[in-house]
Amino acid sequence: MRFVIAAAAVLLVSSANAYGANEKIPDPQALLQLEAKAAQASPKVQCFLYAEIVHDMTEIAGEELSSGGFKHASDTLQAVQDYAQKIHVDMANDTRKSKNTEILLRHTASRLNEILHNASLEDRPNLQSTLKQLDQVQGELMMQVFKP
């Protein structure tokens, strides 16, 4: 009886982690609209919108890796790094949603870490560098949120 319960639990966890529990693939059209909105947004909101783009692109990269689109995933991860750099630059602005941005980036970094653990050895260096950059930006945002 214990074996059946343990096997069911392992199956449930592995199927949930196969694509990240409740995450859904972002619609490419919605992502384009979000990018356009972020480009025209005020500096106070731009940082959060960039974090949403990073989150959506991370999900897309995970799906591309799992479906064998390694070149597309590499391009998507490069875009994630570019937007993470924009977040880093825009942090100096007095953002209205700093805490929300930090939470979203923490979630995104966690999701990217899951993708990293399921990725092939060839894909890991690009994923690791992207994760390192997200962790750095998220850490700096956390320091900004909690500064006196």
Stockholm file with secondary structure:
# STOCKHOLM 1.0

chainA/1-148         MRFVIAAAAVLLVSSANAYGANEKIPDPQALLQLEAKAAQASPKVQCFLYAEIVHDMTEIAGEELSSGGFKHASDTLQAVQDYAQKIHVDMANDTRKSKNTEILLRHTASRLNEILHNASLEDRPNLQSTLKQLDQVQGELMMQVFKP
#=GR chainA/1-148 SS CHHHHHHHHHHHHHHHHTTTTTCCCCCHHHHHHHHHHHHHSCHHHHHHHHHHHHHHHHHHHHHHHHTTCHHHHHHHHHHHHHHHHHHHHHTTSCCTTHHHHHHHHHHHHHHHHHHHHHSCTTTHHHHHHHHHHHHHHHHHHHHHHTCC
#=GC SS_cons         CHHHHHHHHHHHHHHHHTTTTTCCCCCHHHHHHHHHHHHHSCHHHHHHHHHHHHHHHHHHHHHHHHTTCHHHHHHHHHHHHHHHHHHHHHTTSCCTTHHHHHHHHHHHHHHHHHHHHHSCTTTHHHHHHHHHHHHHHHHHHHHHHTCC
//
